[in-house]
Amino acid sequence: MSAASVHSIPEGHVRLVLFSNDDSRFYLQIPIEIIDSLCLKPRKYLVFLGWCILGVEGRLALADGGDGITTNGSLEDQSVYYYVANVGGKFFFFCWPTRY
């Protein structure tokens, strides 16, 4: 992770990367204060968000495609967490038709 990407995360926030492909990423930047006010296990909440948004089960990691980390524990300020989907290395976005 480059130094520039760390500094682009505001203080008091974490980044949850839901999907990355080469040079593009789809992520959420979330205030830690909001997460802490909603739940007792903030890391587990990030896994829940990934499941809700992508619709596939997965795990939380500190590196893209990396080994999963425990869902117990707190979030580190200005850290990047990755939602690694359990889909065998392939992930497809489905687009709903605008007209029937």
C-alpha positions in Angstrom: 0.0 0.0 0.0 1.5 3.3 -1.0 1.9 6.2 1.4 -0.5 8.3 -0.7 -3.3 5.9 -0.4 -3.0 5.9 3.4 -3.2 9.6 3.6 -6.3 9.8 1.5 -8.2 8.1 4.3 -9.4 10.8 6.7 -8.6 10.5 10.3 -11.3 8.5 12.2 -12.2 6.5 9.1 -11.5 3.1 7.7 -11.7 1.9 4.1 -13.6 -1.3 3.2 -12.5 -2.5 -0.3 -15.3 -4.6 -1.7 -14.0 -5.2 -5.1 -10.7 -4.5 -6.8 -9.6 -5.2 -10.4 -6.2 -4.0 -11.6 -6.3 -0.3 -11.2 -9.9 0.2 -10.1 -11.5 -0.3 -6.7 -15.0 -0.2 -5.3 -14.9 0.7 -1.6 -16.6 2.4 1.3 -14.9 4.9 3.5 -16.7 4.7 6.9 -16.3 6.7 10.1 -15.2 4.5 12.9 -17.5 6.4 15.3 -20.5 5.4 13.3 -19.5 1.7 13.2 -18.8 1.7 17.0 -22.2 3.2 17.7 -24.0 0.4 15.7 -22.3 -2.7 17.0 -20.1 -4.5 19.5 -17.8 -6.2 16.9 -16.8 -3.7 14.3 -14.8 -6.1 12.2 -17.7 -8.5 12.0 -19.9 -5.5 11.0 -17.6 -4.9 8.0 -18.1 -8.6 6.9 -21.8 -8.0 7.3 -21.6 -4.9 5.0 -19.7 -6.9 2.4 -22.3 -9.6 2.4 -25.2 -7.1 2.2 -23.7 -5.2 -0.7 -22.2 -8.0 -2.8 -24.6 -10.8 -1.9 -21.9 -13.4 -1.4 -20.2 -14.7 1.7 -16.7 -13.7 2.4 -14.1 -12.9 5.0 -12.2 -9.8 6.1 -8.5 -9.5 5.2 -5.7 -6.9 5.5 -4.5 -7.5 1.9 -6.3 -8.0 -1.3 -6.9 -11.8 -1.6 -5.0 -12.3 1.7 -5.6 -14.6 4.6 -8.7 -13.8 6.7 -8.4 -12.0 10.0 -10.4 -12.6 13.1 -13.7 -10.7 13.3 -13.1 -10.1 17.0 -11.2 -6.9 17.8 -11.3 -3.2 17.0 -10.7 -1.3 13.9 -7.4 0.6 13.4 -7.8 4.3 12.4 -7.1 5.0 8.7 -6.6 1.3 7.9 -7.7 -0.5 4.7 -9.7 -3.7 5.1 -10.6 -6.0 2.2 -13.8 -8.1 1.8 -12.6 -11.3 0.1 -15.6 -13.0 -1.4 -15.8 -16.8 -1.3 -16.5 -17.3 -5.0 -13.5 -19.3 -6.2 -11.5 -16.4 -7.5 -14.2 -15.0 -9.9 -16.7 -12.4 -9.1 -19.4 -11.2 -11.4 -21.5 -8.0 -11.2 -25.1 -8.5 -12.4 -26.8 -5.6 -14.1 -30.6 -5.4 -13.9 -32.3 -4.5 -17.2 -33.7 -0.9 -17.3 -36.6 -2.1 -19.5 -38.5 -5.3 -19.6 
